[in-house]
């Protein structure tokens, strides 16, 4: 993806006297991690295709504070949150969409008590609404008939009860959705949540991401679909550990939708 994608910032929109339909919260992973940047680009392409008037904060966006809070540094979390809330409220933001369940959960559930109340949706929920409204259409394309298993991110599934949106999107591809033995309310963590992403694993018999990858492999998938950049990293590492990267792809749901028609 070498082509440039034009994305307006809130500052640019405000200067033109415009208000976007939705703010796209990119998140640290989607901004800086090379793999997650591809998810960001795929989602932006879908937003553009659907004619969604959106903006990002750009350099005014800071980490939500999720890793700080989960690792026990409440003061740092509140400092991060208050900085972001000041910016969001300054722009009178009403609706936020994000491709990261950690950002989604923190903005939706942790920010209101600090003065930041917004309608926050996960990108799979937003894409589903675009499809149901007829603003976006999806054909099976290259994924028709493919065996795809979906890994439920902790902060999307068990923490916020969002299970159906990503699955409905996968089924729109005319793919064969196969479930792991631990799914939905019984889903297993990829091993990255609770700030574990940023530390070495503790002593034990097996890393969590390997256990989860084995559960995914049991479904004999061609693709493991994820809805979280952290999960994507952990499952990709698991697939590499099993030396299956030439056979099985790990992809975000937005990438599947965007790539189905080669946007």
C-alpha positions as CSV (number, residue, x, y, z in Angstrom):
1,X,0.0,0.0,0.0
2,X,2.2,2.8,-1.2
3,X,-0.6,5.1,-2.3
4,X,-1.3,8.1,0.0
5,X,-4.6,8.3,1.8
6,X,-5.9,11.7,2.7
7,X,-7.3,11.9,6.2
8,X,-8.5,15.2,7.7
9,X,-7.6,16.1,11.3
10,X,-10.2,17.7,13.7
11,X,-8.1,20.9,13.6
12,X,-8.4,21.1,9.8
13,X,-12.1,20.4,9.9
14,X,-12.8,22.9,12.6
15,X,-10.8,25.5,10.6
16,X,-13.2,24.9,7.7
17,X,-16.2,25.2,10.1
18,X,-17.1,21.5,9.5
19,X,-18.1,18.8,12.0
20,X,-17.4,15.2,11.2
21,X,-19.9,12.4,11.5
22,X,-17.5,10.5,13.6
23,X,-14.0,10.8,15.1
24,X,-11.7,7.8,14.2
25,X,-9.6,7.1,17.3
26,X,-6.5,5.4,15.8
27,X,-4.8,4.3,19.0
28,X,-1.1,3.8,19.7
29,X,-0.9,0.4,17.9
30,X,-2.8,1.6,14.8
31,X,-0.5,4.6,14.6
32,X,2.9,3.2,15.3
33,X,2.9,-0.6,14.8
34,X,3.7,-1.5,11.2
35,X,1.3,-4.4,11.2
36,X,-1.5,-2.5,12.8
37,X,-1.0,0.4,10.4
38,X,-2.4,-1.9,7.7
39,X,-5.6,-2.4,9.7
40,X,-5.8,1.4,10.0
41,X,-5.4,1.9,6.2
42,X,-8.0,-0.9,5.5
43,X,-10.6,0.8,7.8
44,X,-9.9,4.2,6.3
45,X,-10.5,2.8,2.8
46,X,-13.8,1.4,3.9
47,X,-14.8,4.7,5.5
48,X,-14.0,6.5,2.3
49,X,-15.8,4.0,0.2
50,X,-18.9,4.4,2.3
51,X,-18.7,8.2,2.1
52,X,-18.3,8.6,5.9
53,X,-17.3,12.2,6.9
54,X,-14.7,11.4,9.5
55,X,-11.6,13.0,11.1
56,X,-8.7,12.0,13.4
57,X,-7.0,13.9,16.1
58,X,-3.5,13.4,14.6
59,X,-0.8,14.6,16.9
60,X,-3.4,15.8,19.4
61,X,-4.3,12.1,20.1
62,X,-2.5,10.6,23.1
63,X,-2.6,7.1,24.6
64,X,-6.0,6.5,26.3
65,X,-4.1,5.4,29.4
66,X,-5.3,1.8,29.3
67,X,-1.9,0.1,29.7
68,X,-1.1,2.4,32.7
69,X,-4.4,1.7,34.4
70,X,-4.3,-2.1,33.8
71,X,-0.7,-2.3,35.2
72,X,-1.8,-0.3,38.3
73,X,-0.6,3.2,37.7
74,X,-4.0,5.0,38.3
75,X,-2.4,8.4,38.5
76,X,-0.7,8.2,35.1
77,X,-4.0,6.8,33.6
78,X,-5.9,9.8,34.9
79,X,-3.3,12.2,33.6
80,X,-3.6,10.7,30.2
81,X,-7.4,10.6,30.3
82,X,-7.7,14.2,31.4
83,X,-5.4,15.3,28.6
84,X,-7.5,13.5,26.0
85,X,-10.8,14.6,27.5
86,X,-9.8,18.2,27.3
87,X,-9.1,17.8,23.6
88,X,-12.2,15.8,22.9
89,X,-14.5,18.1,24.8
90,X,-12.8,21.1,23.2
91,X,-13.9,19.8,19.8
92,X,-17.3,18.8,21.1
93,X,-16.9,15.2,20.0
94,X,-20.0,13.2,20.2
95,X,-19.2,9.9,18.5
96,X,-15.9,7.9,18.4
97,X,-15.0,4.8,16.4
98,X,-11.9,2.8,17.1
99,X,-10.3,-0.5,15.8
100,X,-8.8,-1.2,19.3
101,X,-10.9,-2.9,21.9
102,X,-8.6,-1.5,24.6
103,X,-9.3,2.1,23.5
104,X,-12.9,1.2,23.0
105,X,-13.4,-0.1,26.5
106,X,-11.4,2.7,28.2
107,X,-13.1,5.5,26.2
108,X,-16.6,4.0,26.7
109,X,-16.4,2.9,30.3
110,X,-13.6,4.7,32.1
111,X,-13.8,8.2,30.7
112,X,-17.4,9.2,31.7
113,X,-16.5,9.4,35.4
114,X,-13.7,11.8,34.5
115,X,-15.9,14.1,32.5
116,X,-15.6,12.5,29.0
117,X,-19.0,11.0,27.8
118,X,-19.2,9.9,24.2
119,X,-20.9,7.4,22.0
120,X,-18.1,4.9,21.4
121,X,-18.3,2.1,18.9
122,X,-15.9,-0.6,17.8
123,X,-15.0,-0.6,14.1
124,X,-16.8,-3.9,13.6
125,X,-20.0,-2.4,15.0
126,X,-19.6,0.7,12.8
127,X,-18.9,-1.4,9.6
128,X,-22.0,-3.5,10.4
129,X,-24.1,-0.4,10.7
130,X,-22.7,0.9,7.3
131,X,-23.7,-2.4,5.7
132,X,-27.2,-2.4,7.2
133,X,-27.7,1.2,6.1
134,X,-26.7,0.3,2.6
135,X,-23.7,2.7,2.6
136,X,-21.3,-0.2,2.2
137,X,-21.8,-3.4,0.2
138,X,-19.7,-6.6,0.5
139,X,-19.4,-9.5,-1.8
140,X,-17.8,-12.8,-0.9
141,X,-14.9,-12.1,-3.3
142,X,-11.7,-13.8,-2.6
143,X,-12.9,-15.1,0.8
144,X,-15.9,-17.0,-0.4
145,X,-16.0,-20.5,1.1
146,X,-12.8,-19.9,3.1
147,X,-12.7,-21.5,6.6
148,X,-12.3,-18.6,9.0
149,X,-12.3,-18.7,12.8
150,X,-12.8,-15.6,14.9
151,X,-10.9,-14.8,18.1
152,X,-12.9,-12.8,20.6
153,X,-10.9,-9.9,22.1
154,X,-11.4,-9.8,25.9
155,X,-12.3,-6.1,25.9
156,X,-14.7,-6.5,23.0
157,X,-16.3,-9.7,24.0
158,X,-16.5,-10.5,27.7
159,X,-16.0,-6.9,28.9
160,X,-18.6,-5.3,26.6
161,X,-20.7,-8.2,25.2
162,X,-19.9,-7.5,21.5
163,X,-19.9,-10.9,19.9
164,X,-22.2,-10.7,16.8
165,X,-20.9,-7.7,14.9
166,X,-17.6,-9.2,13.8
167,X,-19.2,-12.6,13.0
168,X,-21.9,-11.0,10.9
169,X,-19.2,-9.3,8.9
170,X,-17.3,-12.5,8.3
171,X,-20.6,-14.2,7.2
172,X,-21.2,-11.4,4.7
173,X,-18.1,-12.6,2.9
174,X,-19.8,-16.0,2.3
175,X,-17.1,-17.5,4.3
176,X,-17.4,-20.6,6.5
177,X,-17.2,-19.4,10.1
178,X,-15.9,-22.1,12.4
179,X,-15.8,-21.5,16.2
180,X,-13.1,-22.4,18.6
181,X,-14.0,-24.6,21.6
182,X,-13.5,-21.5,23.8
183,X,-15.4,-18.7,22.2
184,X,-17.8,-15.8,23.0
185,X,-18.4,-15.7,26.7
186,X,-15.9,-18.6,27.2
187,X,-13.3,-17.0,25.0
188,X,-9.7,-17.3,26.0
189,X,-7.3,-14.3,26.2
190,X,-4.6,-14.0,23.6
191,X,-2.2,-13.1,26.4
192,X,-1.7,-9.4,25.7
193,X,-4.4,-7.8,27.9
194,X,-3.9,-6.1,31.2
195,X,-0.7,-4.5,30.0
196,X,0.9,-8.0,29.5
197,X,1.7,-7.0,26.0
198,X,4.5,-4.9,27.3
199,X,6.3,-7.4,29.6
200,X,8.0,-10.7,29.3
201,X,5.8,-13.7,30.3
202,X,6.1,-15.2,33.8
203,X,7.3,-18.7,34.4
204,X,5.0,-21.4,33.4
205,X,4.5,-24.4,31.1
206,X,3.1,-22.6,28.1
207,X,2.5,-19.1,26.8
208,X,-1.2,-18.1,26.6
209,X,-0.9,-17.0,23.0
210,X,0.4,-20.5,22.1
211,X,-2.5,-22.1,23.9
212,X,-5.0,-19.8,22.0
213,X,-3.2,-20.5,18.7
214,X,-3.6,-24.2,19.3
215,X,-7.3,-23.8,19.9
216,X,-7.5,-21.8,16.6
217,X,-5.5,-24.5,14.7
218,X,-7.9,-27.2,16.0
219,X,-10.6,-25.6,13.8
220,X,-8.4,-26.2,10.7
221,X,-8.8,-22.6,9.5
222,X,-7.4,-20.9,6.5
223,X,-7.7,-17.6,8.2
224,X,-7.7,-16.5,11.9
225,X,-9.7,-13.3,12.1
226,X,-9.2,-10.8,14.9
227,X,-10.7,-7.5,15.9
228,X,-7.8,-6.1,18.0
229,X,-4.3,-5.1,17.1
230,X,-2.9,-6.7,20.2
231,X,-4.6,-10.0,19.5
232,X,-3.4,-9.8,16.0
233,X,0.2,-9.6,17.2
234,X,-0.1,-12.4,19.7
235,X,-1.8,-14.8,17.3
236,X,0.6,-14.0,14.5
237,X,3.5,-14.8,16.9
238,X,1.7,-18.0,17.8
239,X,1.3,-19.0,14.1
240,X,5.0,-18.2,13.5
241,X,5.9,-20.4,16.6
242,X,4.0,-23.2,15.0
243,X,5.7,-22.5,11.6
244,X,2.3,-22.2,9.9
245,X,2.6,-18.6,8.6
246,X,2.8,-19.8,5.0
247,X,-0.5,-21.7,5.4
248,X,-2.6,-19.6,7.8
249,X,-3.2,-15.8,7.7
250,X,-4.1,-13.7,10.8
251,X,-6.2,-10.7,9.7
252,X,-8.4,-8.1,11.1
253,X,-12.0,-8.2,10.2
254,X,-11.7,-4.7,8.5
255,X,-8.9,-6.1,6.3
256,X,-11.0,-9.0,5.2
257,X,-13.9,-6.7,4.2
258,X,-11.5,-4.2,2.4
259,X,-9.5,-7.0,0.7
260,X,-12.5,-9.0,-0.4
261,X,-13.0,-6.5,-3.2
262,X,-9.4,-5.2,-3.4
263,X,-10.2,-1.7,-2.3
